[in-house]
Amino acid sequence: MNLELREERDVFKWGLCKTGVFTVRSMYKYLINKGLRVSQEIWQTKIPLKTKIFMWYVKRGVLLTKDNLARRNWNGYQGCCFCNHNESIQHLFFDCLLAKFVWRIVLFRGTFWLRHWAKLQRSDDHVQWLTQGAHNLEMAALRVFSSFGCQAP
């Protein structure tokens, strides 16, 4: 790398665009060319954007769970606040006993809602009811997860 010192004012230039101006498109193309593949199945799903982004973070393994924080030189307690096992994305969402309990509740409520949906046979009169049912299911899962306080032992 060659550096040249001048008495001129410093300016920022984005090296991935000819204009020197940052664009999301140029960054996206750079990441794709470097091997990062965006999961199209997540982005094409008809769910709220915040949920898509969260699912993408889970899939990429970049949520700030305690194991990921420790890799960034964080020195706090690395155990799960629910069961004291080492906290990771896998543990927090799938292996922890509380996570398994929450998924059972969500799936029970989900199948209950789906049974009613099947009875309605997609009647246009019930579109609002179906939309509200999906929203209620999402909110129930969030309430169960958030109702448990986390404190280090």
C-alpha positions in Angstrom: 0.0 0.0 0.0 1.4 3.4 -1.0 0.6 6.4 1.2 1.2 9.9 0.1 1.1 12.7 2.6 -0.2 16.1 1.4 -1.2 19.3 3.0 -4.7 19.0 1.6 -7.9 18.4 3.6 -8.7 14.7 4.2 -11.7 13.3 2.4 -13.5 10.0 2.8 -13.9 7.9 -0.4 -15.8 4.6 -0.7 -13.5 2.3 -2.6 -16.2 0.1 -4.0 -17.9 2.8 -6.1 -16.3 4.9 -8.9 -17.9 8.0 -7.4 -16.4 7.4 -4.0 -19.8 7.6 -2.4 -21.1 4.7 -0.2 -24.1 2.8 -1.5 -25.9 -0.1 0.1 -25.9 -1.8 -3.4 -22.1 -1.7 -3.7 -21.7 -3.1 -0.2 -24.3 -5.9 -0.9 -22.5 -6.8 -4.2 -19.2 -6.9 -2.4 -20.5 -9.2 0.4 -22.2 -11.5 -2.1 -19.0 -11.7 -4.2 -17.1 -12.6 -1.0 -19.3 -15.6 -0.4 -22.0 -14.2 1.8 -25.3 -15.7 0.7 -28.5 -14.0 1.8 -31.2 -16.6 2.7 -33.9 -15.8 0.2 -36.4 -18.1 2.0 -36.2 -15.7 5.0 -36.7 -12.5 3.0 -39.5 -13.9 0.9 -41.6 -15.0 3.9 -44.6 -12.9 4.6 -43.7 -11.9 8.2 -42.8 -8.5 9.8 -39.4 -7.1 8.7 -38.1 -7.0 12.3 -38.8 -10.8 12.5 -37.0 -11.4 9.2 -34.0 -9.5 10.4 -34.0 -11.4 13.7 -34.2 -14.7 11.9 -31.3 -13.7 9.6 -29.2 -12.8 12.7 -30.0 -16.2 14.2 -29.0 -18.0 11.0 -25.8 -16.0 10.7 -24.9 -16.6 14.3 -24.3 -12.9 15.1 -26.8 -12.3 18.0 -25.0 -11.0 21.0 -25.3 -14.1 23.1 -22.8 -14.5 25.9 -20.5 -16.8 24.0 -20.4 -14.2 21.1 -19.8 -11.4 23.7 -16.9 -13.4 25.2 -15.3 -13.6 21.8 -15.3 -9.8 21.9 -13.4 -9.8 25.2 -16.4 -9.5 27.5 -15.7 -10.9 30.9 -19.2 -11.3 32.3 -21.0 -14.4 33.5 -21.3 -16.7 30.4 -24.1 -19.0 31.8 -27.7 -19.0 30.6 -29.8 -16.8 32.9 -32.5 -19.5 32.8 -30.6 -22.7 33.5 -26.8 -21.8 34.0 -25.6 -23.8 31.0 -23.2 -21.9 28.6 -25.3 -19.5 26.6 -25.1 -19.7 22.8 -27.7 -19.2 20.1 -28.2 -23.0 19.8 -28.7 -23.3 23.6 -30.8 -20.2 24.0 -33.3 -21.0 21.3 -33.3 -24.8 21.1 -31.5 -26.7 23.9 -32.5 -24.7 27.0 -35.3 -26.3 28.9 -37.1 -22.9 29.0 -36.7 -22.6 25.2 -38.3 -26.0 24.7 -41.1 -25.1 27.0 -41.8 -21.8 25.1 -41.7 -23.6 21.7 -44.3 -26.1 23.1 -46.6 -23.3 24.1 -46.1 -21.5 20.8 -46.7 -24.7 18.8 -49.8 -25.6 20.8 -51.3 -22.1 20.3 -50.3 -22.3 16.7 -52.0 -25.6 16.0 -55.0 -24.4 18.0 -55.2 -21.4 15.7 -54.6 -23.5 12.6 -57.5 -25.8 13.5 -59.8 -22.8 13.6 -58.3 -21.6 10.3 -59.0 -24.9 8.6 -62.6 -24.8 9.8 -63.1 -21.3 8.3 -61.8 -22.6 4.9 -60.2 -19.3 4.0 -63.4 -17.3 4.0 -62.8 -13.7 3.0 -65.0 -12.6 5.8 -62.4 -13.8 8.3 -59.2 -12.3 6.8 -58.9 -9.8 9.7 -59.5 -12.5 12.2 -56.7 -14.6 10.7 -54.3 -11.6 10.7 -55.1 -10.9 14.3 -54.5 -14.5 15.2 -51.0 -14.4 13.7 -50.3 -11.3 15.6 -51.5 -12.7 18.8 -49.3 -15.8 18.4 -46.2 -13.7 17.9 -47.1 -11.5 20.9 -47.7 -14.6 23.1 -44.2 -15.9 22.3 -42.6 -12.6 23.1 -44.5 -12.3 26.4 -43.4 -15.8 27.5 -39.7 -15.0 26.7 -39.8 -11.6 28.3 -41.7 -12.7 31.5 -38.5 -14.4 32.8 -36.1 -11.9 34.4 -32.4 -12.5 33.8 -29.9 -12.0 36.7 -26.5 -13.5 37.0 -26.2 -15.9 40.0 
